[in-house]
Amino acid sequence: MVRRRVLTLLYSSVGAIPFATMSNREWGQIGNN
């Protein structure tokens, strides 16, 4: 039970990194335009 929660947190944190970089890149392009 705890192990599954830890894995979920790990996957969510790892998956949030590329999502955040993508969103930041899009916002940067909007700012440049």
PDBQT receptor file of N, H, CA, C and O in Angstrom, charges set to zero:
ATOM      1  N   MET A   1       0.842  -1.193   0.000  1.00  0.00    +0.000 N 
ATOM      2  CA  MET A   1       0.000   0.000   0.000  1.00  0.00    +0.000 C 
ATOM      3  C   MET A   1       0.881   1.249   0.000  1.00  0.00    +0.000 C 
ATOM      4  O   MET A   1       0.726   2.129  -0.846  1.00  0.00    +0.000 OA
ATOM      5  N   VAL A   2       1.808   1.315   0.957  1.00  0.00    +0.000 N 
ATOM      6  H   VAL A   2       1.934   0.600   1.644  1.00  0.00    +0.000 HD
ATOM      7  CA  VAL A   2       2.701   2.476   1.029  1.00  0.00    +0.000 C 
ATOM      8  C   VAL A   2       3.618   2.508  -0.185  1.00  0.00    +0.000 C 
ATOM      9  O   VAL A   2       3.919   3.570  -0.730  1.00  0.00    +0.000 OA
ATOM     10  N   ARG A   3       4.058   1.316  -0.599  1.00  0.00    +0.000 N 
ATOM     11  H   ARG A   3       3.814   0.453  -0.156  1.00  0.00    +0.000 HD
ATOM     12  CA  ARG A   3       4.966   1.251  -1.742  1.00  0.00    +0.000 C 
ATOM     13  C   ARG A   3       4.278   1.787  -2.996  1.00  0.00    +0.000 C 
ATOM     14  O   ARG A   3       4.891   2.497  -3.793  1.00  0.00    +0.000 OA
ATOM     15  N   ARG A   4       3.011   1.447  -3.162  1.00  0.00    +0.000 N 
ATOM     16  H   ARG A   4       2.512   0.871  -2.514  1.00  0.00    +0.000 HD
ATOM     17  CA  ARG A   4       2.275   1.919  -4.334  1.00  0.00    +0.000 C 
ATOM     18  C   ARG A   4       2.142   3.439  -4.304  1.00  0.00    +0.000 C 
ATOM     19  O   ARG A   4       2.238   4.102  -5.336  1.00  0.00    +0.000 OA
ATOM     20  N   ARG A   5       1.917   3.981  -3.103  1.00  0.00    +0.000 N 
ATOM     21  H   ARG A   5       1.839   3.441  -2.265  1.00  0.00    +0.000 HD
ATOM     22  CA  ARG A   5       1.780   5.437  -2.979  1.00  0.00    +0.000 C 
ATOM     23  C   ARG A   5       3.095   6.121  -3.322  1.00  0.00    +0.000 C 
ATOM     24  O   ARG A   5       3.111   7.161  -3.981  1.00  0.00    +0.000 OA
ATOM     25  N   VAL A   6       4.201   5.530  -2.871  1.00  0.00    +0.000 N 
ATOM     26  H   VAL A   6       4.189   4.685  -2.336  1.00  0.00    +0.000 HD
ATOM     27  CA  VAL A   6       5.520   6.105  -3.160  1.00  0.00    +0.000 C 
ATOM     28  C   VAL A   6       5.788   6.063  -4.662  1.00  0.00    +0.000 C 
ATOM     29  O   VAL A   6       6.293   7.028  -5.236  1.00  0.00    +0.000 OA
ATOM     30  N   LEU A   7       5.447   4.940  -5.295  1.00  0.00    +0.000 N 
ATOM     31  H   LEU A   7       5.036   4.156  -4.829  1.00  0.00    +0.000 HD
ATOM     32  CA  LEU A   7       5.662   4.831  -6.740  1.00  0.00    +0.000 C 
ATOM     33  C   LEU A   7       4.805   5.855  -7.474  1.00  0.00    +0.000 C 
ATOM     34  O   LEU A   7       5.252   6.458  -8.449  1.00  0.00    +0.000 OA
ATOM     35  N   THR A   8       3.571   6.053  -7.006  1.00  0.00    +0.000 N 
ATOM     36  H   THR A   8       3.208   5.563  -6.214  1.00  0.00    +0.000 HD
ATOM     37  CA  THR A   8       2.691   7.030  -7.646  1.00  0.00    +0.000 C 
ATOM     38  C   THR A   8       3.282   8.428  -7.541  1.00  0.00    +0.000 C 
ATOM     39  O   THR A   8       3.284   9.185  -8.512  1.00  0.00    +0.000 OA
ATOM     40  N   LEU A   9       3.784   8.769  -6.354  1.00  0.00    +0.000 N 
ATOM     41  H   LEU A   9       3.782   8.154  -5.565  1.00  0.00    +0.000 HD
ATOM     42  CA  LEU A   9       4.398  10.087  -6.172  1.00  0.00    +0.000 C 
ATOM     43  C   LEU A   9       5.623  10.228  -7.066  1.00  0.00    +0.000 C 
ATOM     44  O   LEU A   9       5.852  11.281  -7.661  1.00  0.00    +0.000 OA
ATOM     45  N   LEU A  10       6.412   9.153  -7.156  1.00  0.00    +0.000 N 
ATOM     46  H   LEU A  10       6.226   8.297  -6.673  1.00  0.00    +0.000 HD
ATOM     47  CA  LEU A  10       7.626   9.199  -7.965  1.00  0.00    +0.000 C 
ATOM     48  C   LEU A  10       7.278   9.414  -9.434  1.00  0.00    +0.000 C 
ATOM     49  O   LEU A  10       7.852  10.275 -10.102  1.00  0.00    +0.000 OA
ATOM     50  N   TYR A  11       6.317   8.609  -9.933  1.00  0.00    +0.000 N 
ATOM     51  H   TYR A  11       5.851   7.910  -9.391  1.00  0.00    +0.000 HD
ATOM     52  CA  TYR A  11       5.932   8.734 -11.335  1.00  0.00    +0.000 C 
ATOM     53  C   TYR A  11       5.321  10.101 -11.618  1.00  0.00    +0.000 C 
ATOM     54  O   TYR A  11       5.584  10.696 -12.663  1.00  0.00    +0.000 OA
ATOM     55  N   SER A  12       4.504  10.600 -10.689  1.00  0.00    +0.000 N 
ATOM     56  H   SER A  12       4.290  10.117  -9.841  1.00  0.00    +0.000 HD
ATOM     57  CA  SER A  12       3.860  11.900 -10.906  1.00  0.00    +0.000 C 
ATOM     58  C   SER A  12       4.908  13.006 -10.946  1.00  0.00    +0.000 C 
ATOM     59  O   SER A  12       4.818  13.913 -11.774  1.00  0.00    +0.000 OA
ATOM     60  N   SER A  13       5.906  12.940 -10.056  1.00  0.00    +0.000 N 
ATOM     61  H   SER A  13       5.979  12.204  -9.384  1.00  0.00    +0.000 HD
ATOM     62  CA  SER A  13       6.951  13.966 -10.029  1.00  0.00    +0.000 C 
ATOM     63  C   SER A  13       7.793  13.891 -11.298  1.00  0.00    +0.000 C 
ATOM     64  O   SER A  13       8.133  14.920 -11.882  1.00  0.00    +0.000 OA
ATOM     65  N   VAL A  14       8.128  12.675 -11.727  1.00  0.00    +0.000 N 
ATOM     66  H   VAL A  14       7.851  11.839 -11.253  1.00  0.00    +0.000 HD
ATOM     67  CA  VAL A  14       8.943  12.513 -12.939  1.00  0.00    +0.000 C 
ATOM     68  C   VAL A  14       8.149  12.960 -14.165  1.00  0.00    +0.000 C 
ATOM     69  O   VAL A  14       8.714  13.542 -15.092  1.00  0.00    +0.000 OA
ATOM     70  N   GLY A  15       6.840  12.690 -14.174  1.00  0.00    +0.000 N 
ATOM     71  H   GLY A  15       6.381  12.217 -13.422  1.00  0.00    +0.000 HD
ATOM     72  CA  GLY A  15       6.003  13.065 -15.312  1.00  0.00    +0.000 C 
ATOM     73  C   GLY A  15       5.712  14.554 -15.335  1.00  0.00    +0.000 C 
ATOM     74  O   GLY A  15       5.415  15.115 -16.389  1.00  0.00    +0.000 OA
ATOM     75  N   ALA A  16       5.795  15.206 -14.160  1.00  0.00    +0.000 N 
ATOM     76  H   ALA A  16       6.036  14.750 -13.303  1.00  0.00    +0.000 HD
ATOM     77  CA  ALA A  16       5.481  16.635 -14.097  1.00  0.00    +0.000 C 
ATOM     78  C   ALA A  16       6.643  17.476 -14.612  1.00  0.00    +0.000 C 
ATOM     79  O   ALA A  16       6.442  18.614 -15.037  1.00  0.00    +0.000 OA
ATOM     80  N   ILE A  17       7.858  16.926 -14.580  1.00  0.00    +0.000 N 
ATOM     81  H   ILE A  17       8.021  16.002 -14.235  1.00  0.00    +0.000 HD
ATOM     82  CA  ILE A  17       9.030  17.697 -15.018  1.00  0.00    +0.000 C 
ATOM     83  C   ILE A  17       8.948  18.038 -16.515  1.00  0.00    +0.000 C 
ATOM     84  O   ILE A  17       9.041  19.216 -16.859  1.00  0.00    +0.000 OA
ATOM     85  N   PRO A  18       8.777  17.063 -17.415  1.00  0.00    +0.000 N 
ATOM     86  CA  PRO A  18       8.679  17.398 -18.845  1.00  0.00    +0.000 C 
ATOM     87  C   PRO A  18       7.449  18.249 -19.139  1.00  0.00    +0.000 C 
ATOM     88  O   PRO A  18       7.482  19.106 -20.022  1.00  0.00    +0.000 OA
ATOM     89  N   PHE A  19       6.345  18.010 -18.387  1.00  0.00    +0.000 N 
ATOM     90  H   PHE A  19       6.319  17.314 -17.669  1.00  0.00    +0.000 HD
ATOM     91  CA  PHE A  19       5.131  18.806 -18.598  1.00  0.00    +0.000 C 
ATOM     92  C   PHE A  19       5.392  20.268 -18.252  1.00  0.00    +0.000 C 
ATOM     93  O   PHE A  19       4.950  21.170 -18.964  1.00  0.00    +0.000 OA
ATOM     94  N   ALA A  20       6.116  20.497 -17.149  1.00  0.00    +0.000 N 
ATOM     95  H   ALA A  20       6.475  19.765 -16.571  1.00  0.00    +0.000 HD
ATOM     96  CA  ALA A  20       6.424  21.867 -16.723  1.00  0.00    +0.000 C 
ATOM     97  C   ALA A  20       7.354  22.533 -17.732  1.00  0.00    +0.000 C 
ATOM     98  O   ALA A  20       7.178  23.709 -18.052  1.00  0.00    +0.000 OA
ATOM     99  N   THR A  21       8.340  21.793 -18.236  1.00  0.00    +0.000 N 
ATOM    100  H   THR A  21       8.482  20.838 -17.976  1.00  0.00    +0.000 HD
ATOM    101  CA  THR A  21       9.273  22.372 -19.204  1.00  0.00    +0.000 C 
ATOM    102  C   THR A  21       8.539  22.709 -20.502  1.00  0.00    +0.000 C 
ATOM    103  O   THR A  21       8.810  23.736 -21.125  1.00  0.00    +0.000 OA
ATOM    104  N   MET A  22       7.609  21.840 -20.906  1.00  0.00    +0.000 N 
ATOM    105  H   MET A  22       7.389  21.006 -20.400  1.00  0.00    +0.000 HD
ATOM    106  CA  MET A  22       6.835  22.101 -22.118  1.00  0.00    +0.000 C 
ATOM    107  C   MET A  22       5.993  23.357 -21.941  1.00  0.00    +0.000 C 
ATOM    108  O   MET A  22       5.962  24.210 -22.828  1.00  0.00    +0.000 OA
ATOM    109  N   SER A  23       5.304  23.481 -20.798  1.00  0.00    +0.000 N 
ATOM    110  H   SER A  23       5.329  22.788 -20.078  1.00  0.00    +0.000 HD
ATOM    111  CA  SER A  23       4.450  24.647 -20.554  1.00  0.00    +0.000 C 
ATOM    112  C   SER A  23       5.305  25.909 -20.498  1.00  0.00    +0.000 C 
ATOM    113  O   SER A  23       4.916  26.945 -21.039  1.00  0.00    +0.000 OA
ATOM    114  N   ASN A  24       6.458  25.831 -19.854  1.00  0.00    +0.000 N 
ATOM    115  H   ASN A  24       6.774  24.990 -19.415  1.00  0.00    +0.000 HD
ATOM    116  CA  ASN A  24       7.339  27.001 -19.765  1.00  0.00    +0.000 C 
ATOM    117  C   ASN A  24       7.830  27.392 -21.157  1.00  0.00    +0.000 C 
ATOM    118  O   ASN A  24       7.948  28.578 -21.466  1.00  0.00    +0.000 OA
ATOM    119  N   ARG A  25       8.113  26.409 -21.986  1.00  0.00    +0.000 N 
ATOM    120  H   ARG A  25       8.017  25.445 -21.735  1.00  0.00    +0.000 HD
ATOM    121  CA  ARG A  25       8.590  26.695 -23.338  1.00  0.00    +0.000 C 
ATOM    122  C   ARG A  25       7.485  27.374 -24.147  1.00  0.00    +0.000 C 
ATOM    123  O   ARG A  25       7.748  28.310 -24.902  1.00  0.00    +0.000 OA
ATOM    124  N   GLU A  26       6.244  26.895 -23.986  1.00  0.00    +0.000 N 
ATOM    125  H   GLU A  26       6.031  26.135 -23.373  1.00  0.00    +0.000 HD
ATOM    126  CA  GLU A  26       5.122  27.499 -24.703  1.00  0.00    +0.000 C 
ATOM    127  C   GLU A  26       4.910  28.934 -24.236  1.00  0.00    +0.000 C 
ATOM    128  O   GLU A  26       4.689  29.832 -25.049  1.00  0.00    +0.000 OA
ATOM    129  N   TRP A  27       4.977  29.148 -22.914  1.00  0.00    +0.000 N 
ATOM    130  H   TRP A  27       5.156  28.419 -22.253  1.00  0.00    +0.000 HD
ATOM    131  CA  TRP A  27       4.806  30.511 -22.389  1.00  0.00    +0.000 C 
ATOM    132  C   TRP A  27       5.934  31.403 -22.912  1.00  0.00    +0.000 C 
ATOM    133  O   TRP A  27       5.710  32.579 -23.196  1.00  0.00    +0.000 OA
ATOM    134  N   GLY A  28       7.144  30.852 -23.041  1.00  0.00    +0.000 N 
ATOM    135  H   GLY A  28       7.327  29.897 -22.810  1.00  0.00    +0.000 HD
ATOM    136  CA  GLY A  28       8.267  31.634 -23.543  1.00  0.00    +0.000 C 
ATOM    137  C   GLY A  28       8.026  32.040 -24.992  1.00  0.00    +0.000 C 
ATOM    138  O   GLY A  28       8.330  33.167 -25.382  1.00  0.00    +0.000 OA
ATOM    139  N   GLN A  29       7.476  31.119 -25.795  1.00  0.00    +0.000 N 
ATOM    140  H   GLN A  29       7.228  30.204 -25.478  1.00  0.00    +0.000 HD
ATOM    141  CA  GLN A  29       7.190  31.443 -27.183  1.00  0.00    +0.000 C 
ATOM    142  C   GLN A  29       6.111  32.516 -27.265  1.00  0.00    +0.000 C 
ATOM    143  O   GLN A  29       6.187  33.417 -28.100  1.00  0.00    +0.000 OA
ATOM    144  N   ILE A  30       5.101  32.417 -26.392  1.00  0.00    +0.000 N 
ATOM    145  H   ILE A  30       5.039  31.684 -25.714  1.00  0.00    +0.000 HD
ATOM    146  CA  ILE A  30       4.030  33.420 -26.382  1.00  0.00    +0.000 C 
ATOM    147  C   ILE A  30       4.616  34.784 -26.018  1.00  0.00    +0.000 C 
ATOM    148  O   ILE A  30       4.242  35.797 -26.607  1.00  0.00    +0.000 OA
ATOM    149  N   GLY A  31       5.529  34.812 -25.052  1.00  0.00    +0.000 N 
ATOM    150  H   GLY A  31       5.833  33.988 -24.573  1.00  0.00    +0.000 HD
ATOM    151  CA  GLY A  31       6.147  36.073 -24.642  1.00  0.00    +0.000 C 
ATOM    152  C   GLY A  31       6.991  36.651 -25.772  1.00  0.00    +0.000 C 
ATOM    153  O   GLY A  31       7.024  37.867 -25.962  1.00  0.00    +0.000 OA
ATOM    154  N   ASN A  32       7.680  35.782 -26.530  1.00  0.00    +0.000 N 
ATOM    155  H   ASN A  32       7.653  34.794 -26.376  1.00  0.00    +0.000 HD
ATOM    156  CA  ASN A  32       8.510  36.263 -27.631  1.00  0.00    +0.000 C 
ATOM    157  C   ASN A  32       7.646  36.841 -28.743  1.00  0.00    +0.000 C 
ATOM    158  O   ASN A  32       8.014  37.831 -29.374  1.00  0.00    +0.000 OA
ATOM    159  N   ASN A  33       6.502  36.220 -28.979  1.00  0.00    +0.000 N 
ATOM    160  H   ASN A  33       6.203  35.415 -28.467  1.00  0.00    +0.000 HD
ATOM    161  CA  ASN A  33       5.611  36.706 -30.023  1.00  0.00    +0.000 C 
ATOM    162  C   ASN A  33       4.976  38.019 -29.579  1.00  0.00    +0.000 C 
ATOM    163  O   ASN A  33       4.184  38.603 -30.319  1.00  0.00    +0.000 OA
TER     164      ASN A  33
